[in-house]
Amino acid sequence: MISVLIVDDQDLVREGLRMLLDAEPDLSVVGEAGNGSQAVAQVRLLDPDVVLMDVRMPEVDGVEATARLVRGGGRARILMLTTFNLDEYVYRAMKAGASGFLLKDATREQLADAVRTVAAGDSLLAPAITRRLIDDFCRGPAPGAATASVAGPLTERELEVVRLVAQGLSNAEVAARLYLSEATVKSHVARVLAKLGLRDRVQVVVYAYEHGIVRPGRQP
């Protein structure tokens, strides 16, 4: 059973999300919070698998709450609730360590699948969200401008995988593009995370664009 903490400052939103998630046989809502400060306290108390985190909230917003939780070293994975007109907040959340992003108009199936995805240790990177965020907020040096210290730890194959992950491709899509097995791609991603000291695929995307491995608005 996957345990979920819902964080949103609107009672009706929390109630609706609870109803949707509790209807799934493998998901269980163990608590709620109305702002980021309460979320941090509830995570420490309840130790959920996934935190479904709103972005804009009073007192402490979802981005700051995410940063506090990640700095605290907790095991909870954080899934942000967002809309397209909050791009800057979502980019900040990417840097803070959020593991996924879900639009507030998502269907029940999309919501449940997103929770399962981040609970399994994967990241939810919808290409439409990722590419728009990258275009707007990760403008950095051109490809090839990355220093040797940035690309040095990675093999050529690992750099290829990083470029495609930064484009928003799943492991299966990367495998098809590079004519590799999905298991091999998963191993490459794991090695990239270990070599660069990154948390997950979201952090790979941020790293790739900020260090010039790929360029915003261009296909790798």
N, C-alpha and C positions, 0 to 999 in steps of 0.2 A: 504494500500500500504506500502510495506517495503522499506525504503530508505537505499541506500548502498553507501559507500565511497570506491573507489578503490585506493589502495596504492601499487605502483610498480614503480621501476626506469626505466622500459622499456616502451616506448610509444606504441609499437606494442602490448605488453601484455595488457596494460590498455585498448587499443582500442578493442582488442578481447574480454576481459572480459565484457566490457561495452555492446558490441553487444549481447553477450550471455544473460546477465542479463536483458537488456532492452526488450528482446524478450519475457520475461515472463510477463504475465498480472498483477501479484501482486508484481513485483519487479521494482524498479526505481533507477537508478544510479544518485545521486545528485551531485557528484563531484569526482575529482581525485587528487592524490598527488604523487610526485615523490620520496619522502623520508620521514623518520619518523618525522622530524621536521615540514614539511609541513602538514603531517597527523594530528598532534596534533592541529595545527592552524585551519585546515579545519573542524575537529570535533567540535571545539569550535564555529566555524562560522555556520556550517550546521546542527549540531545535528543529525547525521544519526542514524538509528537503528542498522546497522551492518557496521563494518569496515573490508574490505577484505584486509588483510595485508601481504605483502611479507616479507620474513625474512631478506635477505641480500640486503641492500641498502646503498648508500653513506651518509655521514654526521651522520645521526642517523638511526640505523637499526630498523627493525620491533620489535625486542625484547624490546629495550629501549623505543620505542614509545608506545608499549603496557603497559609497566610499568608506564610510565608517565600518560597515559590515565586512568589507573586503580587507581593510586594514586590520580588523580584529581577528582575521584568520579563520572565521567560521566556515562550516561546510555547506551552508545554504547557498543554493544557486539562485540568482536574481533575474527575474523576467520582468522587463519594463513594459508598462502600458503607455502607449504613445499615440499621437496623431501626427500627420504630415507637417502641420504648421508649428511643431515643436522641435525642429531639427537640431537646433543648437543644444537644447537640453539632452537630446539623445546622444549626440556626439560626446558631450561631457560624461554621460553615463557609460559610454563605451570605454572611455579612458579610466573611469572609476572602477570598472571591473564587472559590469552587468554581462550576463551570459546570453541574453536574448531580448528581442523587441517585438511587441505584438500591437497591432493597430486596434483601437477601441471598437472598431466596427467588425471585428473578427467573428466568425461563426462559432457555435458551440464546439464543433469538431476541431476547428483551428485552435481554439483556446486549449482544449484538452490535449491535443497533440503537441502544442508548444510546451505545456507543463511537462509532459512526458519526455520531450526532447532534452530540455535543460536538466531534468532530474537524472537523465542517463549520462550526464557529463558532456553532452554536445552543446553546440551553440546555435541559436536560431538567428540566421542571417538572411532575411528576405532580400533578394537582390534589389528590388525597387527601393527599399529603405536604405540599404547599404550604399548603393551607387549615388543616390541623391545626397546623403550625408557626406560621402567622400568628396563629391564635386564641390560642395559648399564650404566644408570646414577642414579638409585635410590637405590644403594646397601647400606643396613643398617643392623640393628640388626635382629636376627632371630625371627620368630613368637613367641609370648609369652614374648618377651623381652621388649615390650612396658610397660612403667611405669604406675602405677595406675592413675597418673594425666592425662595420654593420653587417656586411655580407660575408666577411671572412669565415665565421664559424659554419656557414652553410655550404653544402655541396651544390653543384649546378642543378641537380634534380630537385633538391629541396627548395632552391630559389624559384624554380618553375612552379612547384606546388604552392609556394607562398603567393606568387603572382596570381594564380588562378583562384586561390582562396580569397584573396583581396578583391577579386572580381565578383565574389558572392556565390561561387560555385560550390556545390556539395561534394562530398568525397566521391560519390558515384559519377558526377559530372567531370570531376578532375580526372578520375580513372579513365573515363571514355576519351577525354581530350589527349591524355598522355599514353594511351594504350597500355595501361597498367591495371592490376587487379585492385578492387576497392580496399582490400586488406593491406596491400602495399602502400596505397595512398594514406591510409590511416596511420601506418607505421611512420611514414615520412612526416606527417603532421605532428605526431607525438615527439619525434626527434627535434623538430623545429621548436616546439614549445619548450622542451628541455634545454636546448642549446641557448635559446634567447631568454629563458627565464620568464616566459609568458604564461598567463593563466589559461587562456582558451583561444578559440578561433577569432573571437571578436578582437582580442588583443593583437592577433596576427594582422588583422586588417589595419588597425590603427598604426602598428609598427611599419607595415609595408608602405603606407602612404606618407607617413611622417619622415621616413628615412629615404625616400626617393627610389624605392625598389620598383614602384609603379607610379604613374602620374594620374591625378584626377581627370576624369573625362575621357581617358584613353583606354582602349582595351589592351591588357597586358600581352 
